[in-house]
Amino acid sequence: MKFLKGNRDEFEKLKGGDSWEDKADIIQRQMAEVFGAKNLSFLMGSGCSSLRHDDDELGIPTMNFLAEEFQTLLAADPADAEQIFVSVAQKTELYDKLGIDLSANDVKGNLEQMMAVLLNAHQFCKASDKEELRAVAPLVENIIVGIKKFVLHKCTTGPFSNGDESVVALYRRFYQSLATRARGLAPPWVFTTNYDLFNERAMDRSGIPYSNGFSGTVERRFNPATYRLALAEQLDITSRRWAAVDGFVHFCKLHGSVNWTEENAGLYPIRESHAPLDPSRDRVMIYPTPSKQTASFGSPYSDMFREFQRQVVQDQTVMVILGFSFGDEHVNNIIFQGLTLPSFRLVAFMDPETNDITRELAALGDPRIWFIWGEGKEAGKKAHYFDGVVNHFMPTSADQKIDQSIEKALQTLLAKQQDTEDDEG
């Protein structure tokens, strides 16, 4: 396991005792100090929602694995495929008419890049004066719908949708750790490029109050003004004394969500849907690379990225990176802006050899840039994966440990009760 602050190895201070637990203790103490920052933010990527156990995916595969699976389905015989999202005929017609190959090297390994190419092609075809190009626009749109259906399918089906709580439990422990922040500090911000609902479910089940930019009850609609509001409790009715509610979180989904849909009318057209959405019928608000699309200049994406930029440039901000590999240029540029400020710090749970960007960041030797990575406590696990960070490095309070013990005991009792009822039945 490694821990670098710029060029300095934080584990060099270990004298004699250099076990995995000793190193984990250093990281946890450093993270407790990070949690005391004036402004604390987290950026979560697809790696946070992926959890593999004995080669089985309990969550949602990362973007690389999603791209591989999509290519497999794209090349599958219709008789063998359980579900067709984009057919071979559509792929062939797209190449014949626009010269776009969905299996080309520059897009086949990255669904985000593929969506970017198709969205740009769709805009081009619609704006063209040539009838033969305008006639291709419906084909491009149908392929985009197919990719969205694939992404929605992977984000809404799996062991987690059939009773497995492993991933949600990790997210719950993450948010419970945020409660260790001292009173009086600004509420933490959690930004994510994921479309899934693990964050929302974890906070709902843990009773954590949060703002996600939506307001309303029956019809929850996006209103960025809600990010400027605070949640407070009244301490004294007679003197009107108020105090901010502990544990409040600001939550921001930079690339949209599986339950966001856009309507054609109204002052606030972006709505949260309780019912499952269908991209062929609903305007589902998921854009892997919104920075490259015209839609990014409108709500909600412009509002989300404005909040992200605003938080990054706050005084004494610490940004913690989890499961994100710097694959979004627009997000990267805002983080780089933060690094121009002397009080900004970046804590990245990832191997600095992941890609060219992380290698360049590590090569700066800037002590404000931390990299934490390596082998996990259990064989086959990685310390910098989301489950490793949550289980071993996040600050915990005594109350949180008691709550987790109580919750585990209650789950055991409920399981025993269910077994008893089944036996009686």
N, C-alpha and C positions, 0 to 999 in steps of 0.2 A: 504494500500500500504506500502511496506517495502523497505528499502534501507540500506544494511549492507556493511561496509568496514571492512572486518575481523570480529571482534566481536562488532564493534562499530555501533550503530544505528544512522544514519545521521539525523533522524527526531527528535532526542531528543533535538536538539537545538531550535526547534519550541516552542515559548512561547505564549500561548494563541491561536494564529492562526495556526490550524493544519488541515485546509481543504484540500481537494484533490488538489485544485489549488496551495496551498502553497507548498505541497510536490512536485508537478510536477515542480514548479518553481526551487526548489532546485536541482532536477535531471537535469533540462535543463541547469542550470548554471554550474553544475559539468561536463556535457557532452560538454559544450563549452570549458571548460578547457582541457578535453580529446582531443578535436579536435585540440588543440595547441601542441600536442605531436610531438616530432621530427619524429617518425615513427608511423603511424596509420594504423591499419589493421582491417578488419571485416571478420568474419566467419559466413556465412549464411547457415542454414539448411532448411529442408523441411517445417518447420513451417512458413517461410517467404512467401511461395507461396500459403499458404492456407488462405482463407478468407471466413468465414461463415457469411451469412446474412439471418436471419429468417429461420434457419435450412437448407438453401441452400448453397452449396459449389460453390463459384464464381471462385475459383482458382483450385489448385491441392491438393487433400487430403494428409495429412502427411503419413509417412511410415506405421504407425500403422493402419490407416484407409484403406490404399491401401492393406495391408495384409489381413484385414478382408474382403474386397470386393473380393479379389482374391480367398479366401477360399469359399466364397459364390458361386462364379462362378464355382469353381472347383467341388462343390457338386451339381450343378444345373442339372436338366434334360435337355438334348440337345433340346428338343422340347420347353422348356421354356426360354432358354438362347438366347439372341440376338446375341452373338458372343462367340465362343468357342476358348479359348487360349490354354488351356491344358485340354484334355478330361479325363473322369473317367477311360477309358480304358488305357490310357498312365500312369496315376497315379498308377493303379493296377499292370500293367506290371513292372513298376519301382520297386515297393515294392517286387513283386515276384522274380525278378531277382537280385536286389541289396540290398534289405532290407531297402530301403530309403522310408520313409513315409512322403509325402508332408504335411500331416496334423498333424504331431507329434508336441508335445508341444514346442520343442526347435526351430522349424522353422516356425510354422504356423502363429505366430504373428510378424514375421520379414522377409520381402522379401529379405533383404540384407543377412541374415544368410542362407536363402534357396538357393539363388544364389551361395553363397560361397560353400555350400555343393555340389551342382550340378556341379559347375565348377571343383572342386577337383575330383569328381567322374568321370567326363568326361576325365580328364587327366589320371586318374588311368586306366580306361578302354582302352584308346588308347595305353597306355604303357604296358599293360599286354601281356604276352606270351600265355595266354589261349584264344582260339578262341571264347568260349562262352562269355567271358567278352568283347572282342573287338567287338563282334556282338551287344552288348548293347549300345555302344558309340553313334550310330545314334539316338537311343531313347532318351538318355540323352540330346543330342544336340538339338533335336526337342523340348524337354520340356523347355530348356533354351531359345530357340527362342520364344516359346509361352509366357514365362514370360516377355521377352523383348518387345514383341508385346503389352502385357498388359500395361507395363510401358509407352511405347511410346504412346499408345492410351490415357492413362490418362493424359499424359503431353502435348498432342497436341489437345485434344478435350474438350469442356466444354463451359460455358458462355463466357469465355475469347476469345474463337475462333469464337464466333458468335456476336462480337461487344461490349461485356461488357468490359469496360476499368478500372474497379475498382482496380484490382491487379496491372496493369501496372502503374496506377496513383500513387499508394503507392510507387512503386519502383522509379518513377520519382521524387517524393518529397524527397525520401531518397538521391538520387544522387545530387539533387539540394542543399541539405543541405551540402554535401561535399564541395561545392564551397565556403562555409564560411571559409574554412581553409586559414590561412594567406599565402601570397605570400612568396616564399623562402623556404617553407617546402617541404619535399619529397612528391611526389604524393602518395595518399593512395592506399592500396591494398585491393581488395575485393576477398575473397576466398569463394567458395560455393561448397557444395556437391550435389546441385540440377542439374538435367539434362535439365530443361526447359529453355525457351528463354526470360523470363521476364526481366532479367537484361539487356540483349542486346537491347531489344526493348525499354526499358526505356531510356537508354543512347542515342540510335539512335534518338529517337523522341525529346529528350531534347538537341540534338546537343552537347553532352558531348564527347570529344575525349578520346579514351581508347585503351589500348593494351590488346589483349586476347591471345597472343602467336601465332597468325596466321598472315601471310603476303600474299600479292598478291591481285588481283582484280577479274579477271574472275575465276581463280582457287586459292582460299585461302587455303594455306597449313600451317600446324603447324611447326613453326621454333622457338625454345626457345630463340634464339639469339635476337629476337625482344623485349624481356623483358629487355634487357640491353640498348635499345635505348630510347632517349628522344624526345619529340615533342617541337620544339622551333619556335619562330617567330623572323624575322629579324627587328631590331629596326632602324638601320642606315646602308644603303647600302655601304656608303663610308668607314666606319670604321669597318664594319663587326661585329656589336654589336648584340647579340642575347639574348633573354630572354625566359625562359620556359613558355609554354602556361598554363594559369590558368585552374584549373578544371580537369586536366588530371588524369586518373585512370588506374591502373593496375588491370586486371580482370583475375581470374584463376579458372577453373572448375575442381575440384580435382577428381571427379568421371566420367568425360566425359560429353557428351551432345547428345541430340536427333538429332542434325544435324552434328555429326561427323561420318565419315566413313573411314575405313582403306582400302587402295588399296595395291595390291601385289607388285607393282614396284615403283621405284622412290626414290630419296634421301629423300624426305619428303612425306611419304605415307599417313599421316593423313590429310584429306581434309574436309573442311566445305561444306555441300551440301545445295543448295537452294531448291531442290525438296524433298518431303517427302521420308523417308527411310523405307525399309522393311527388318527386321532382317532375313527373310528367303532367301533374295537375297543379301543384303548388310551386311558388317561387321560393324554394328553399335557400336560405341564406348561408351557404357554405362556399367559400372561395379560398382555395389553398394559397394563392398568391395574389391577394387583393391589391397589393401595391402596383401591380402591372395592369390592373383593369380599370376601366372607366368608373366602375361602381365604387372603387376605393375613394373617390373624391366626394362621395355622398355618404349620407348616414346609412348604416351605423359605423362603417369602417373608418371614415375620417375622424369621427368622434372618439372611437376606441384608440386609434393611433395618436390622437392629440393628447388623450389622457396618459398614454404610455410615455410620450415624449415629455409631457409636463412633469411626470413623476421622476423620470430619469434625471432631469436637470434640477431637481430640488436639492437644497443644501444638505450635505451629509447623507447622501443616499447610498444604500448598499443594495445591489442587485444580485440575487442568488439564482443561478441557472440550474435547472433540473430537467433532464431528458430532452434537452434542446441542443442541436448540433450546428447551429448557425447556418441553417439552410434557407433562411428568408432574408433577402437582401435589404428589404425595407426595415425589418426589425434590427438587423445588424447595424445599419447606418445610425439608428437612434442610440444604440448601445455605444457606438464609437463616439457619438456626440458627448455622451456622459463621461467618457474617458478623458475628454479635454478639460474637465472640471477637476480641480485638485482634491475636492472632498469626496469624489465618487469612488466607490469600490465595487469590484466585480468578483463574485465567488462562483466558480464554475465546477460543478461535479461532473468531470469528464476527463478523458485522456487528452492531453494537449496534442497528441499525434493523430487525432481524429481526422483532421482535414487541414487544408492550407491556411484557413482563417485562424484556427486554434493554434497552429504552429507559429504563425506570425504574432499572435497575441503573446504566446509564451516567450518568443524571441525578444520581445520588448524588454523583458527583465524588470517590469514595473511592479514594485511591491504592493500596489493596489489591486493587482490581478492575481487571484488565487486559483490554483488548480488542485483538485482532490480526486484521486482515482486509484484503482488497483484491485487486487483480489479481495473478495469478500470473506466473511468469517466462515461461511460454509463452502464446501468444495463446489466449484462450478458457478459460484455467485460472484458478482462484481460489487465492490464497495460503493462505486459511484452510481449504481442503478437506484431507481427510486425506492425500492424496498429496502436496500442497504442503508440509504441515507435516513429514511424514516425510522427504521428499527434500531439504528446504532449511533447516529450522529446528531439528531435533532434534540434540542434541550427539552427536558421533561421535568415536571414538578411532582412533588409528593402526591398532591391531589390527583394529578393525571394518572399516576401509577395505581392509585387506589381505585379510580374510576375504571381503568382497564381491567383490573382484577375482578371488580364487581361485575362488569359486563361479561367477562369470560365465564364467571361462575353462573350467571343467569342463562347464558347460552347453553352451558352444560346441562342445567336443570331443565330447560325447555326441550333439549334434545332427548333427555331421559323420559320426560313426560310424553313426548311424541312416540318414543319407542314403546312405552307402556300402553298408550292408546291403540297403537297398531297391533300389539299382541292381544289386547282385549277384543279388538275387532276381528 
